Amino acid sequence: MPPGPLRLHPLPEPPRGEWRVPGSKSITNRALLLAAMADGESRLEGVLQSDDTRHMREALVALGVEIVEADETTWIVRGGRARLRPASGALFVGNSGTTVRFLAALAALVPGAVTLVGDEHMAKRPIQDLVDALRQLGVRVDCPTGCPPLTVHGGSLPGGRVSMRGDRSSQYLSALLMAGVVADAPIEIAIEGTLVSRPYVGITERMVTDFGGRVVFDQGRFVVTPVPALRPRTYVVEPDASAASYPLALAAASGGDLIVPGLGPDAMQGDVAFVDVLARAGALVTGDARGLRVEGHGLRGVDEDMHHISDTVMTLAAIAPLADGPTTIRNVANIRIKETDRLAATVAELQRLGQHVTHGSDWLRIEPRPIVPAVVQCYNDHRMAMSFAVLGAVRAGVTIDDPACVAKTYPGFWDDLGRIYASQGAPMTPE
C-alpha cells in the first residue's frame, strides 16, 4: 500500500461472502511470551504477521529465545528461562503497547539490564503503573518520564503483594500475571478501582493455564502461584476479533451479508461482543462452527457502554453517521492512552466529515449529518484507518491520509477490502 492518501469509492452493491481475518494480535503476543518462558519447543499456529508481532518476536530473539518460521502463520519457539540473556543494545518496540508492557515484566527475569525504547508515539504512552508494580516487588526500574524508554535491571522476580490501578490498561496486569508464573514466590495483585478491558485479562488467565501456569482470582485479588517451568505445547491462535469488527460493521452499515470464518460466538476474545452491539443497532447476527455472520437491515442509533470492548469504539463511531438517529458511546476514558488519544481523534475526524459530535472525558455522541468530503487523519493509528475505511466503502467523500499505518496489526487489510470490490467488478478507488 503506497504511503500517500487513499480516496475510497463506495461499493456499488452491498457486499456478500466471506472475509477471512488474520490471527489475533493479543493472543499472538501472549503466546510468544509464554512460549519463550516454557522449557522446550512450542509450535504456534495461525499467528499474526504484523508490525506489533514482529517487534515482539525480534525482541525475544535478542533476549536469547529461538524463533523459527515454519511457514507464514506457523512459528516454532524454543524457549526457557535459562535461555534469557541481556540484549546487546536497546530493544525497539515501535508503538506496540503489548510488546513494551509484556517485555517490561519479562525483563525482570533476565540477568542484567534490559532497555525498551519505542517511536515518538510510544514515548507518550504511560507505563508508570507497571513500573510502580515492579518496584513494589523489589525490581529496579529506571523510567524518568513515566513513559518509555525504560530500563529494567533484572535477574529475579521476587514474590510479594502489589497494588495496581485497574482503570487505565489491563495490559499492565496481564504482563505481571504471565511473568509471575516463573517468579521466585507467589505474587498477590490487588486492583484499585474498576479493571478496564476485563475480557483481555481473561485471555491471559486462560493462556497461562494452557501453558501449565496457575492464576486464581479471589475476592478482588489475583494470585499467581509460580511453577518450576511452563510447559511447551502446540497452540492455535484464533482469528482477531478486533479486526473482525471491520467486515462485520461493513455488512451492518451497507445492508450486506458477510461471514468471518473461524471466529465463533464462543471465542475467548472479549471484542467478539461487538456483534451484540451490531445486533442492537439492527443487524441480524448468527454464529456457528463456520464463523460469525452479520446481515445488515438498516442501522439505528444505539447507546452503548463500551468499557470492555474499547478497541471497537472507533468501528462503531465511524458507521454512526449512517444510522437513523444518534449514537452514544460511554465509559471509554481508557482509549485516550492508546496509540493516540482515540476519543479526541475520533471526535475531530467525525466533525471533519460534517457530523455533529458532542463529547466529554469518557464519552461521545454522534448525531448523523450528510457526509462532507474530507481527508481523514489517522494519527499513525491503525484503527482510525480501518474504521473510517468502512464508512468510505459505503458513502462517498472519505479519503484516508495514511493507509500504510494498518501494518501495525493488519498488513493485508487493503488487499482484503480490495477483494470485496473485485468481487463486484468495481475499483476500490475512483478512476
Secondary structure in CASP SS format (residue, H / E / C, confidence):
PFRMAT SS
TARGET T0000
AUTHOR 0000-0000-0000
METHOD secondary structure of the structure
MODEL  1
M C 1.00
P C 1.00
P C 1.00
G C 1.00
P C 1.00
L E 1.00
R E 1.00
L C 1.00
H C 1.00
P C 1.00
L C 1.00
P C 1.00
E C 1.00
P C 1.00
P C 1.00
R E 1.00
G E 1.00
E E 1.00
W C 1.00
R C 1.00
V C 1.00
P C 1.00
G E 1.00
S C 1.00
K H 1.00
S H 1.00
I H 1.00
T H 1.00
N H 1.00
R H 1.00
A H 1.00
L H 1.00
L H 1.00
L H 1.00
A H 1.00
A H 1.00
M H 1.00
A E 1.00
D C 1.00
G E 1.00
E E 1.00
S E 1.00
R E 1.00
L E 1.00
E E 1.00
G C 1.00
V C 1.00
L C 1.00
Q C 1.00
S C 1.00
D H 1.00
D H 1.00
T H 1.00
R H 1.00
H H 1.00
M H 1.00
R H 1.00
E H 1.00
A H 1.00
L H 1.00
V H 1.00
A H 1.00
L C 1.00
G C 1.00
V C 1.00
E E 1.00
I E 1.00
V E 1.00
E E 1.00
A E 1.00
D E 1.00
E C 1.00
T C 1.00
T E 1.00
W E 1.00
I E 1.00
V E 1.00
R E 1.00
G E 1.00
G C 1.00
R H 1.00
A H 1.00
R H 1.00
L C 1.00
R C 1.00
P C 1.00
A C 1.00
S C 1.00
G C 1.00
A C 1.00
L E 1.00
F E 1.00
V C 1.00
G C 1.00
N C 1.00
S C 1.00
G H 1.00
T H 1.00
T H 1.00
V H 1.00
R H 1.00
F H 1.00
L H 1.00
A H 1.00
A H 1.00
L H 1.00
A H 1.00
A H 1.00
L H 1.00
V C 1.00
P C 1.00
G C 1.00
A E 1.00
V E 1.00
T E 1.00
L E 1.00
V E 1.00
G C 1.00
D C 1.00
E C 1.00
H C 1.00
M H 1.00
A H 1.00
K H 1.00
R C 1.00
P C 1.00
I C 1.00
Q H 1.00
D H 1.00
L H 1.00
V H 1.00
D H 1.00
A H 1.00
L H 1.00
R H 1.00
Q H 1.00
L C 1.00
G C 1.00
V C 1.00
R E 1.00
V E 1.00
D E 1.00
C C 1.00
P C 1.00
T C 1.00
G C 1.00
C C 1.00
P C 1.00
P C 1.00
L E 1.00
T E 1.00
V E 1.00
H E 1.00
G C 1.00
G C 1.00
S C 1.00
L C 1.00
P C 1.00
G C 1.00
G E 1.00
R E 1.00
V E 1.00
S E 1.00
M E 1.00
R E 1.00
G C 1.00
D C 1.00
R C 1.00
S C 1.00
S C 1.00
Q H 1.00
Y H 1.00
L H 1.00
S H 1.00
A H 1.00
L H 1.00
L H 1.00
M H 1.00
A H 1.00
G H 1.00
V H 1.00
V H 1.00
A C 1.00
D C 1.00
A C 1.00
P C 1.00
I E 1.00
E E 1.00
I E 1.00
A E 1.00
I E 1.00
E E 1.00
G C 1.00
T C 1.00
L C 1.00
V C 1.00
S C 1.00
R H 1.00
P H 1.00
Y H 1.00
V H 1.00
G H 1.00
I H 1.00
T H 1.00
E H 1.00
R H 1.00
M H 1.00
V H 1.00
T H 1.00
D H 1.00
F C 1.00
G C 1.00
G C 1.00
R E 1.00
V E 1.00
V E 1.00
F E 1.00
D E 1.00
Q C 1.00
G C 1.00
R E 1.00
F E 1.00
V E 1.00
V E 1.00
T E 1.00
P C 1.00
V C 1.00
P C 1.00
A C 1.00
L E 1.00
R C 1.00
P C 1.00
R C 1.00
T E 1.00
Y E 1.00
V E 1.00
V C 1.00
E C 1.00
P E 1.00
D C 1.00
A H 1.00
S H 1.00
A H 1.00
A H 1.00
S H 1.00
Y H 1.00
P H 1.00
L H 1.00
A H 1.00
L H 1.00
A H 1.00
A H 1.00
A H 1.00
S H 1.00
G C 1.00
G C 1.00
D E 1.00
L E 1.00
I E 1.00
V E 1.00
P E 1.00
G C 1.00
L C 1.00
G C 1.00
P C 1.00
D C 1.00
A C 1.00
M C 1.00
Q C 1.00
G H 1.00
D H 1.00
V H 1.00
A H 1.00
F H 1.00
V H 1.00
D H 1.00
V H 1.00
L H 1.00
A H 1.00
R H 1.00
A C 1.00
G C 1.00
A C 1.00
L E 1.00
V E 1.00
T E 1.00
G E 1.00
D E 1.00
A C 1.00
R C 1.00
G E 1.00
L E 1.00
R E 1.00
V E 1.00
E E 1.00
G C 1.00
H C 1.00
G C 1.00
L C 1.00
R C 1.00
G C 1.00
V C 1.00
D E 1.00
E E 1.00
D E 1.00
M C 1.00
H H 1.00
H H 1.00
I H 1.00
S H 1.00
D H 1.00
T H 1.00
V H 1.00
M H 1.00
T H 1.00
L H 1.00
A H 1.00
A H 1.00
I H 1.00
A H 1.00
P H 1.00
L H 1.00
A C 1.00
D C 1.00
G C 1.00
P C 1.00
T E 1.00
T E 1.00
I E 1.00
R E 1.00
N C 1.00
V C 1.00
A H 1.00
N H 1.00
I H 1.00
R H 1.00
I H 1.00
K C 1.00
E C 1.00
T C 1.00
D C 1.00
R H 1.00
L H 1.00
A H 1.00
A H 1.00
T H 1.00
V H 1.00
A H 1.00
E H 1.00
L H 1.00
Q H 1.00
R H 1.00
L C 1.00
G C 1.00
Q C 1.00
H E 1.00
V E 1.00
T E 1.00
H E 1.00
G C 1.00
S C 1.00
D C 1.00
W C 1.00
L E 1.00
R E 1.00
I E 1.00
E E 1.00
P C 1.00
R C 1.00
P C 1.00
I C 1.00
V C 1.00
P C 1.00
A E 1.00
V E 1.00
V E 1.00
Q C 1.00
C C 1.00
Y C 1.00
N C 1.00
D C 1.00
H H 1.00
R H 1.00
M H 1.00
A H 1.00
M H 1.00
S H 1.00
F H 1.00
A H 1.00
V H 1.00
L H 1.00
G H 1.00
A C 1.00
V C 1.00
R C 1.00
A C 1.00
G C 1.00
V E 1.00
T E 1.00
I E 1.00
D C 1.00
D C 1.00
P H 1.00
A H 1.00
C H 1.00
V H 1.00
A H 1.00
K H 1.00
T C 1.00
Y C 1.00
P C 1.00
G C 1.00
F H 1.00
W H 1.00
D H 1.00
D H 1.00
L H 1.00
G H 1.00
R H 1.00
I H 1.00
Y H 1.00
A H 1.00
S H 1.00
Q C 1.00
G C 1.00
A C 1.00
P C 1.00
M C 1.00
T C 1.00
P C 1.00
E C 1.00
END
